[in-house]
Structures are given as C-alpha cells and as structure tokens.
C-alpha cells in the first residue's frame, strides 16, 4: 500500500507530543490529520523547558532539532546544595560523539513555534484547530471522531489515532474507557521566569535543599534564553500567589536569590504535581501518548521528554503497519514498552518527591540526616535525591528485543554516566561514511529503517539473505566500511563477530555473535512482533525504502 494515498492517522492534540507524532508519521510518508480543540496556538508561559539530548535527536529527524538546540541555552553541569553548602556537582557523559549537548533549555512555547513551522512545510499534515472531540468510534477498519467545531459538528475518519490530548484530556480518556490513576502531592510549587543578569549561573542547573531563603523546602534554578532564569520554589499547600505579590513578599522572595539586580517577571504560575498513569496505552486503534497517558513531577525533566519518546515509538510502529511491513501485533508492543517506561518514570520521580516532600516526621528526620552527612561524607551523595534527570528508557525486556547473555544491562549506572550499549539501549552516536550519502551521523542513519550492522568477521552473505526474506526497509552495512576511524566500534564496544540489529528509533534490537541466516532472521521477526519462522527463498538485493 502507498501510505500517502491511504486514510490518514488522526492525532488528537497539538502540543509538542502531538506535533512530533504528526511530523514523524509524515516522515514515513503517512498522511496525518492533527486536531486541537483550541481556536489557535496559545504561547503562554515557559512550561516544559528542559529538552534532553536524545529528544533533540528525534526532532532533528524532522528538521527541528538543530534550531531548538541553537536557540536554547546549553547546560552541562547539575549542582546540588544543602543550605549554603554545595554538596556535589556532576557533568554528563555520553559514549561516542553526540551531536547535541546533554540538555538545552528553551520555552515550550518557542519549541511549539519551531515545530509548527515544520508542520506548515509538510503537505501530508492537515491541521484543524477548533475541533473538540466529543465521540470516538472504532472498528476493524478504522477510527471515527465526532467533533464540535465553530461551524457546528464534523466527523473525521482515519485508519489509526494517537491521543496526545495532554493532562486535561479527561474527556478523551473517558471516551476510551481508560483511567488515569495515582496520587497528587499536597505541596505546591511556585514557578517564575525572571529576566535578570546572573552570568555565572548561565551554564548550570542548581538545586537547593533548605536554603535560608526558603527554609524547610527546596528551590530549583534553570537558565533559559534571553538572560531569563526559571526558578521553582516549593511552597505549602495553602500558598496564595496573589496575596504574596500584593504584599511585596514575592519581590522579597526573588531578591533573596538574585540580590539587588533589576529584574522582570516574564511569567509566573503555581503548580500542583501529580504521579498518575493510565491502565492501557493502546485501546484498539487508538494509542495514548504524553501527558494524556502519564503525569510525573517535573524534577528530572521526564514529562515532555518521555512524551516525545512515546511519539517516536508510536510513529514508526503505526507506519510499519500502514505500509504492510508488520502486523497489528506490533502495536501491542507500544503499550509494553511505553507503559514500562512510564512506570520507571513514576518510580524515579515518585522517589524524588518523597525525598523533597517527606510524608511524616520520621522521613523528614531521615532526609535531614542524609543531607547533614553528605556535607562531609561523599558516600552519602548517592542518597541525596534532587531528581534523576531524563534519560531514554531501556527496552531490554521488551518482547521485540532479543536478549544477550553477554550484554544484558542489569540496572542504571550512576548519575551522569552511560553503560556499554546492548539490546534495548539507544545506540551511541558517531560520524560514519556511507557510499552515496557521504559523512553522516549514525543515529540519523539508523532512523531510516531497520539496520543490520555487521562486523568484519561475519558472513555478510548470510546477513543479506536474512534481510531479503522480509518486506521491511532494511539496510545491511559493514561496520568497518562505514567506520574508518573506529569511533562507532569503540562506542559500541563492538566485536568483529557481531551483528547489531538496530530499530527505526535507533534502539538496539539484538546483538548476535557468530550468527547465521536463521539467527538474524529470528531477531528481525522478533523485532516485528512476529513468531520466528523458517526462512523463505533467497532474493537479490535489499529493500531500500526509507523515510523521506
């Protein structure tokens, strides 16, 4: 099937997760109708500001990553303080040669504007503002949405749908019959974007436990573009922003941090944080993504970043089904993988919130003891939880991943470090040279479809024979031929007798040692959510279909 001539995929919600989903589907030549109930874009407040390196890579695949990175503020160091003492700071490590810095801060509003520009240039995306979904019907043939519009009502039909309706997507969740269960935290957080001059803080994130200017609670400071700083204060449940501002206490709160410098409040708000997750992320022909599926506290920047990773996971799998390269069982793995990722994010952020907001006096005393010990005992640093920053989820236990006894990662490494790659892990980046394409980035190359990367000691004919046995965009590349300098092999810790099976989202599906055709084909079929079957007849050449 020519996907560009098929019925569109419907994307509900025009925030960054919905925008990314639409752009990635269009990259796979799949038409999209992007619906949003708002009459137009409403660029209010910085909202999600912290974009992680691997998410910038995803946006780079649709032509937006470099612009977002260049306009944002790069920071490479995370510092944690207890009262007036710095406990520790760490910088971020990455194997290989990453194209982007570990984190870039830029307002969500500006990110949306840049993604909107990419959408406007994409003829396969039809954006419809003012479409509030009032009913969802689906059957084996597709999805039908009933919408209230400024002109009355409308019915929009598609083959699949992705619900990116955000935290306030209660109506969409209710129509799909899913529940967003979990808890909310009583303490609030005051957020202010403040434009002022703090040049020494421009390249780092600062976290303060129990500072004199917010006793008993925490403060988080992030640099942003245009000499702006995002400051988050933990405040009690009954906090009244209007009253504090009217009485001059808000000015005192700000000056306690920045001193007598002139400043301007660009935006301010008060948030209550949640820890919630839907029970299902696939409901028939509808996948749920982003805040519509899971809500986490922002300490660690795991909200928007995990939502973009939802979008990439959903997009390539829907595209493979629409093109006829895989069966619908592949979409079951969307729930398997992204629900597990959400569970991990909830566990990580929940642990952070319990450290930030102790439930009782015993927990509070324990936290104080840890912080006091950490001032002079570095062995206590690992117990200080100021938010484990966003990182891609490992699909090591995914049904699509072929496990390896030699490369199965057991647990997350220490903060700021990365392990040797293995099955389920996002590949490191490095420059490679491909005939007909010239020098490019490995992650960019990987995102063009399924990739088989073979060491020099592997029978290349066996690898090519496996690739030709399935109707999927597959490329077979010799690692030594594309990696003359050896940077990629070093980053992978790759052996000459290995074949690496790389997914369209640049995650490792398998690392096979001394494989024959059957081994490679089995890993490919597992990647496509098929049961391994005996190989079919050999064919000449390899499919080179790929995203635009």
Secondary structure, 3 states (H helix, E strand, C coil): CCHHHCCCEEEECCCHHHHHHHHHHHHCCCCEEEECCCCCCCCCCCCCCEEEHHHHHHHHCCCCHHHHHHHCEEECEEEEEECCEEEEEEECCCCECCCCCCEEECCHHHHHHHHHHHHHCCCCEEEECCCEEEEEEEECCEEEEEEEECCEEEEEEECEEEECCCCCCHHHHHHHCCCEEEEEEEEEEEEEEEECCCHHHCCEEEEEECCHHHCCCEEEEEEECCCEEEEEEEECCCCCHHHHHHCCHHHHHHHHHHCCCCCEEEEEEEEEEEEEEECCCEECCEEECHHHCEECCCCCCCCHHHHHHHHHHHHHHHHHHHCCCCCCHHHHHHHHHHHHHHHHHHHHHHHHHHHHCCCCHHHHHHHHHHHHHHCCCHHHHHHCCCCCCCCCCCCCCCCCCCCCCCCCCCCCCCCCCCCCCCCCCECCECEEEECCCEEEEHHHHHCCCEEEEECCCCCHHHHHHHHCCCCCCEEEEEHHHHCCCCHHHHHHCCCCCEEEEECCCCEEEEEEECCCHHHHHHHHHHHCCCCCCCCCCCCCCCCCCCCC
